[in-house]
């Protein structure tokens, strides 16, 4: 996730109960944010929280509608 101006980016999804605190990401020197997760094979929905704003992954075009009237990204392992 590229967000060089962001102060905080979190990873939230159905793999962590959509937690807004359990998976903070780390910023690298180029303004990219990273987080490594060890997940079992399966299909997962996720979003980033960039400075408090729920944000789709711009590098993932696979999405599904959610109960809030927006979308979540989907990754299948």
C-alpha positions as CSV (number, residue, x, y, z in Angstrom):
1,X,0.0,0.0,0.0
2,X,1.5,3.3,-1.1
3,X,0.5,6.2,1.2
4,X,3.6,8.3,1.8
5,X,1.7,11.1,3.5
6,X,-0.2,8.7,5.9
7,X,0.6,8.7,9.6
8,X,-0.9,5.3,10.3
9,X,-2.2,2.4,8.2
10,X,-3.9,-0.7,9.5
11,X,-4.9,-4.0,7.9
12,X,-8.4,-5.2,8.7
13,X,-10.3,-8.2,7.4
14,X,-12.4,-11.2,8.2
15,X,-9.1,-12.9,9.3
16,X,-8.8,-10.7,12.3
17,X,-12.5,-9.9,13.1
18,X,-12.2,-6.6,11.2
19,X,-10.1,-5.3,14.1
20,X,-9.1,-1.7,13.9
21,X,-6.1,-2.2,16.2
22,X,-4.6,-5.7,15.8
23,X,-2.6,-5.4,12.5
24,X,-0.8,-2.1,12.2
25,X,1.4,-1.8,9.1
26,X,5.0,-0.5,9.0
27,X,6.1,2.3,6.7
28,X,9.2,1.9,4.6
29,X,11.5,4.6,3.3
30,X,9.6,5.0,0.0
31,X,6.2,5.6,1.7
32,X,5.0,2.0,1.2
33,X,3.2,0.3,4.0
34,X,3.7,-3.5,4.7
35,X,2.3,-6.2,7.0
36,X,3.1,-9.9,6.8
37,X,0.2,-12.3,7.8
38,X,0.4,-16.0,7.9
39,X,-3.0,-17.3,6.8
40,X,-4.4,-20.7,5.9
41,X,-5.6,-21.4,2.4
42,X,-9.0,-19.8,1.8
43,X,-10.8,-16.7,0.7
44,X,-10.4,-13.5,2.7
45,X,-12.0,-10.1,2.6
46,X,-10.0,-7.1,3.7
47,X,-9.5,-3.3,3.6
48,X,-6.9,-0.8,4.8
49,X,-7.5,1.9,7.3
50,X,-5.5,4.9,6.3
51,X,-5.5,7.6,9.0
52,X,-8.9,6.4,10.1
53,X,-10.4,6.1,6.7
54,X,-11.5,2.7,5.4
55,X,-9.7,2.3,2.0
56,X,-9.7,-0.3,-0.8
57,X,-6.5,-1.8,-1.9
58,X,-5.6,0.1,-5.2
59,X,-3.6,-3.0,-6.3
60,X,-6.5,-5.5,-6.0
61,X,-9.4,-5.3,-8.4
62,X,-11.2,-8.2,-6.9
63,X,-14.0,-6.8,-4.6
64,X,-17.3,-7.8,-3.1
65,X,-20.1,-5.7,-1.7
66,X,-20.3,-5.4,2.0
67,X,-23.1,-4.7,4.5
68,X,-22.2,-1.0,4.7
69,X,-23.0,-0.3,1.1
70,X,-19.4,-0.1,0.0
71,X,-16.9,-2.9,-1.1
72,X,-14.2,-5.1,0.4
73,X,-11.2,-6.4,-1.4
74,X,-11.0,-10.2,-1.7
75,X,-7.9,-12.4,-1.9
76,X,-7.9,-16.1,-2.3
77,X,-4.9,-18.2,-1.1
